[in-house]
Amino acid sequence: MWAYFFTFICMLLTDIVYTLLLKSVQNDKPLAASIWASAITFLGGVAVINYTTNNMMIIPAVLGAFVGTYIGMKFHLKDKKWLT
């Protein structure tokens, strides 16, 4: 059960960080964008490893992606200047 939760959290964080990456690119901040891109690769890689070993993990991965994007947009993380 923990693996499903872990996959959900990894994808949730991946999509929050992806929102921050897009804002960094929009603001022409290459260092911030590079840091966020590295975080996306790490978090996404961990999630992919989980759901390729168990195909049912795609469900929490998809739900995590949905919730992560929603949080990233709803709470305006993209407007925090120190993050992007």
GROMACS elastic network, one bead per residue, 0.5 to 0.9 nm:
[ bonds ]
;  ai    aj funct       b0    kb
    1     4     6  0.53938   500
    1     5     6  0.66320   500
    1     6     6  0.87736   500
    2     5     6  0.50655   500
    2     6     6  0.59801   500
    2     7     6  0.85246   500
    3     7     6  0.60755   500
    3     8     6  0.85313   500
    3    50     6  0.74097   500
    3    57     6  0.80618   500
    4     7     6  0.51824   500
    4     8     6  0.62177   500
    4     9     6  0.87135   500
    4    50     6  0.84514   500
    4    51     6  0.89202   500
    4    56     6  0.86634   500
    4    57     6  0.59929   500
    4    58     6  0.89899   500
    4    59     6  0.85300   500
    4    60     6  0.60615   500
    4    61     6  0.81965   500
    5     8     6  0.50404   500
    5     9     6  0.62010   500
    5    10     6  0.86225   500
    5    60     6  0.71820   500
    6     9     6  0.51313   500
    6    10     6  0.61168   500
    6    11     6  0.86775   500
    6    47     6  0.80577   500
    6    50     6  0.87076   500
    6    60     6  0.87874   500
    7    10     6  0.51208   500
    7    11     6  0.62776   500
    7    12     6  0.84985   500
    7    46     6  0.78157   500
    7    47     6  0.52391   500
    7    48     6  0.84238   500
    7    50     6  0.65520   500
    7    51     6  0.76062   500
    7    57     6  0.69723   500
    7    58     6  0.84440   500
    7    60     6  0.62690   500
    7    61     6  0.57190   500
    7    64     6  0.76651   500
    8    11     6  0.53807   500
    8    12     6  0.60488   500
    8    13     6  0.86482   500
    8    47     6  0.80577   500
    8    57     6  0.84595   500
    8    59     6  0.84287   500
    8    61     6  0.50588   500
    8    62     6  0.77663   500
    8    63     6  0.67142   500
    8    65     6  0.77382   500
    9    13     6  0.60715   500
    9    14     6  0.83835   500
    9    47     6  0.88079   500
    9    60     6  0.85442   500
    9    61     6  0.82158   500
    9    64     6  0.62272   500
    9    65     6  0.89458   500
    9    68     6  0.85998   500
   10    13     6  0.52827   500
   10    14     6  0.60267   500
   10    15     6  0.87562   500
   10    43     6  0.55221   500
   10    44     6  0.68770   500
   10    46     6  0.71390   500
   10    47     6  0.58378   500
   10    61     6  0.78271   500
   10    64     6  0.73922   500
   10    65     6  0.87340   500
   11    15     6  0.62189   500
   11    16     6  0.85923   500
   11    43     6  0.70427   500
   11    44     6  0.65882   500
   11    47     6  0.64638   500
   11    60     6  0.82410   500
   11    61     6  0.55769   500
   11    62     6  0.75538   500
   11    63     6  0.81069   500
   11    65     6  0.50876   500
   11    66     6  0.86184   500
   11    67     6  0.87623   500
   11    68     6  0.70368   500
   12    15     6  0.54549   500
   12    16     6  0.63811   500
   12    17     6  0.87073   500
   12    61     6  0.79428   500
   12    62     6  0.89429   500
   12    63     6  0.79429   500
   12    65     6  0.51181   500
   12    66     6  0.73921   500
   12    67     6  0.60511   500
   12    69     6  0.73588   500
   12    71     6  0.85965   500
   13    16     6  0.50501   500
   13    17     6  0.60219   500
   13    18     6  0.83849   500
   13    40     6  0.83307   500
   13    43     6  0.72991   500
   13    44     6  0.89691   500
   13    64     6  0.79498   500
   13    65     6  0.81336   500
   13    68     6  0.60726   500
   13    69     6  0.88813   500
   14    17     6  0.51873   500
   14    18     6  0.60219   500
   14    19     6  0.87565   500
   14    39     6  0.75382   500
   14    40     6  0.53331   500
   14    41     6  0.83564   500
   14    42     6  0.86716   500
   14    43     6  0.57339   500
   14    44     6  0.61601   500
   14    64     6  0.86225   500
   14    65     6  0.73476   500
   14    68     6  0.71965   500
   14    69     6  0.87421   500
   15    19     6  0.62930   500
   15    20     6  0.87173   500
   15    40     6  0.79752   500
   15    64     6  0.80288   500
   15    65     6  0.56559   500
   15    66     6  0.79215   500
   15    67     6  0.82019   500
   15    69     6  0.51302   500
   15    70     6  0.86828   500
   15    71     6  0.87495   500
   15    72     6  0.73114   500
   16    19     6  0.52745   500
   16    20     6  0.66537   500
   16    21     6  0.88657   500
   16    65     6  0.85221   500
   16    67     6  0.87776   500
   16    68     6  0.50243   500
   16    69     6  0.57122   500
   16    70     6  0.82675   500
   16    71     6  0.68118   500
   16    73     6  0.82649   500
   16    77     6  0.80330   500
   17    21     6  0.61660   500
   17    22     6  0.87377   500
   17    36     6  0.61520   500
   17    37     6  0.81385   500
   17    39     6  0.72402   500
   17    40     6  0.64881   500
   17    68     6  0.85211   500
   17    69     6  0.89316   500
   17    72     6  0.78599   500
   18    22     6  0.62733   500
   18    23     6  0.86946   500
   18    36     6  0.71403   500
   18    37     6  0.75984   500
   18    39     6  0.88600   500
   18    40     6  0.66258   500
   18    69     6  0.81275   500
   18    72     6  0.84778   500
   19    22     6  0.52945   500
   19    23     6  0.64539   500
   19    24     6  0.87847   500
   19    68     6  0.89311   500
   19    69     6  0.70495   500
   19    72     6  0.59255   500
   19    73     6  0.74113   500
   19    77     6  0.77620   500
   19    78     6  0.65664   500
   20    23     6  0.51468   500
   20    24     6  0.61833   500
   20    25     6  0.86847   500
   20    32     6  0.88023   500
   20    33     6  0.79620   500
   20    36     6  0.69510   500
   20    72     6  0.78054   500
   20    77     6  0.70366   500
   20    78     6  0.56112   500
   20    83     6  0.70158   500
   20    84     6  0.61448   500
   21    24     6  0.50713   500
   21    25     6  0.62351   500
   21    26     6  0.85548   500
   21    32     6  0.75076   500
   21    33     6  0.51615   500
   21    34     6  0.80471   500
   21    35     6  0.83475   500
   21    36     6  0.53098   500
   21    37     6  0.64984   500
   21    40     6  0.87028   500
   21    78     6  0.88424   500
   21    84     6  0.73523   500
   22    25     6  0.51562   500
   22    26     6  0.61154   500
   22    27     6  0.86108   500
   22    33     6  0.76454   500
   22    78     6  0.84023   500
   22    84     6  0.87844   500
   23    27     6  0.60878   500
   23    28     6  0.85629   500
   23    29     6  0.88109   500
   23    33     6  0.82586   500
   23    78     6  0.58811   500
   23    79     6  0.82516   500
   23    84     6  0.61458   500
   24    27     6  0.50529   500
   24    28     6  0.61721   500
   24    29     6  0.52725   500
   24    30     6  0.72277   500
   24    31     6  0.85892   500
   24    32     6  0.60509   500
   24    33     6  0.51354   500
   24    34     6  0.89277   500
   24    36     6  0.84282   500
   24    78     6  0.85145   500
   24    83     6  0.81781   500
   25    28     6  0.50072   500
   25    29     6  0.59748   500
   25    30     6  0.68435   500
   25    32     6  0.82936   500
   25    33     6  0.58832   500
   25    84     6  0.84192   500
   26    29     6  0.77784   500
   27    30     6  0.88138   500
   27    84     6  0.74820   500
   28    33     6  0.83957   500
   29    32     6  0.56486   500
   29    33     6  0.61500   500
   29    34     6  0.86754   500
   29    84     6  0.72472   500
   30    33     6  0.50246   500
   30    34     6  0.60082   500
   30    35     6  0.86475   500
   31    34     6  0.51086   500
   31    35     6  0.63200   500
   31    36     6  0.87438   500
   32    35     6  0.51660   500
   32    36     6  0.62568   500
   32    37     6  0.85629   500
   32    83     6  0.77138   500
   32    84     6  0.59906   500
   33    36     6  0.51767   500
   33    37     6  0.60183   500
   33    38     6  0.86079   500
   33    84     6  0.75445   500
   34    37     6  0.50466   500
   34    38     6  0.62215   500
   34    39     6  0.87041   500
   35    38     6  0.52240   500
   35    39     6  0.63994   500
   35    40     6  0.87844   500
   36    39     6  0.50310   500
   36    40     6  0.61920   500
   36    41     6  0.86855   500
   36    84     6  0.89517   500
   37    40     6  0.50453   500
   37    41     6  0.62614   500
   37    42     6  0.87166   500
   38    41     6  0.51424   500
   38    42     6  0.62962   500
   38    43     6  0.86963   500
   39    42     6  0.51488   500
   39    43     6  0.60665   500
   39    44     6  0.82456   500
   40    43     6  0.52737   500
   40    44     6  0.56697   500
   40    45     6  0.80826   500
   41    44     6  0.52552   500
   41    45     6  0.57976   500
   41    46     6  0.85647   500
   42    45     6  0.51479   500
   42    46     6  0.63234   500
   42    47     6  0.87711   500
   43    46     6  0.52509   500
   43    47     6  0.63502   500
   43    48     6  0.86954   500
   44    47     6  0.50943   500
   44    48     6  0.60827   500
   44    49     6  0.86084   500
   45    48     6  0.50732   500
   45    49     6  0.61727   500
   45    50     6  0.86543   500
   46    49     6  0.52464   500
   46    50     6  0.64308   500
   46    51     6  0.89814   500
   47    50     6  0.51048   500
   47    51     6  0.63622   500
   47    52     6  0.86237   500
   47    57     6  0.87719   500
   47    61     6  0.71339   500
   48    51     6  0.52749   500
   48    52     6  0.59536   500
   48    53     6  0.85473   500
   48    58     6  0.88062   500
   48    61     6  0.86620   500
   49    52     6  0.54355   500
   49    53     6  0.64581   500
   49    54     6  0.89240   500
   50    53     6  0.55711   500
   50    54     6  0.65780   500
   50    55     6  0.85583   500
   50    57     6  0.68321   500
   50    58     6  0.87328   500
   51    55     6  0.53374   500
   51    56     6  0.69474   500
   51    58     6  0.55747   500
   51    59     6  0.88806   500
   51    61     6  0.76758   500
   52    55     6  0.58827   500
   52    57     6  0.79641   500
   52    58     6  0.83873   500
   53    57     6  0.84038   500
   54    57     6  0.57220   500
   54    58     6  0.80854   500
   55    58     6  0.58966   500
   55    59     6  0.84612   500
   56    59     6  0.60670   500
   56    60     6  0.81454   500
   57    60     6  0.56528   500
   57    61     6  0.62898   500
   57    62     6  0.87617   500
   58    62     6  0.60354   500
   58    63     6  0.85279   500
   59    62     6  0.53136   500
   59    63     6  0.62620   500
   59    64     6  0.85317   500
   60    64     6  0.58357   500
   60    65     6  0.84504   500
   61    64     6  0.50691   500
   61    65     6  0.61868   500
   61    66     6  0.87015   500
   62    65     6  0.50823   500
   62    66     6  0.62895   500
   62    67     6  0.87326   500
   63    66     6  0.51111   500
   63    67     6  0.61909   500
   63    68     6  0.84251   500
   64    67     6  0.51870   500
   64    68     6  0.58250   500
   64    69     6  0.84590   500
   65    68     6  0.51380   500
   65    69     6  0.61472   500
   65    70     6  0.85042   500
   66    69     6  0.54378   500
   66    70     6  0.61930   500
   66    71     6  0.86985   500
   67    71     6  0.60632   500
   67    72     6  0.84939   500
   68    71     6  0.51627   500
   68    72     6  0.60613   500
   68    73     6  0.85981   500
   69    72     6  0.50127   500
   69    73     6  0.61541   500
   69    74     6  0.83299   500
   70    73     6  0.52825   500
   70    74     6  0.56777   500
   70    75     6  0.82072   500
   71    74     6  0.51057   500
   71    75     6  0.57217   500
   71    76     6  0.79139   500
   71    77     6  0.80387   500
   72    75     6  0.59788   500
   72    76     6  0.61397   500
   72    77     6  0.54597   500
   72    78     6  0.70391   500
   73    76     6  0.51749   500
   73    77     6  0.67391   500
   73    78     6  0.72390   500
   74    77     6  0.79671   500
   75    78     6  0.83472   500
   75    79     6  0.89463   500
   76    79     6  0.54519   500
   76    80     6  0.74688   500
   77    80     6  0.56131   500
   77    81     6  0.89765   500
   77    83     6  0.78807   500
   78    81     6  0.77456   500
   78    83     6  0.76330   500
   78    84     6  0.71274   500
   79    82     6  0.88654   500
   79    83     6  0.82699   500
   79    84     6  0.80629   500
   80    83     6  0.55536   500
   80    84     6  0.68282   500
   81    84     6  0.54237   500
